[in-house]
């Protein structure tokens, strides 16, 4: 799994499902911030697979275009 930029951050386009689930994340501004959120995601979801984190310039997301499903 590659953790990329937030699809529905509170400072851009917050999704109703995130509001219902009490997920309120701002878009990461630094790689360290993105790594913290990715680690929280891995822990909270109980992922048993390795997780990598896209660079802050979103080069992996752009190269593989995770649209419309960011899975």
Secondary structure as UniProt FT lines:
FT   STRAND          2..3
FT   TURN            10..11
FT   HELIX           16..20
FT   TURN            21..22
FT   HELIX           31..45
FT   STRAND          52..53
FT   TURN            56..57
FT   HELIX           59..64
//
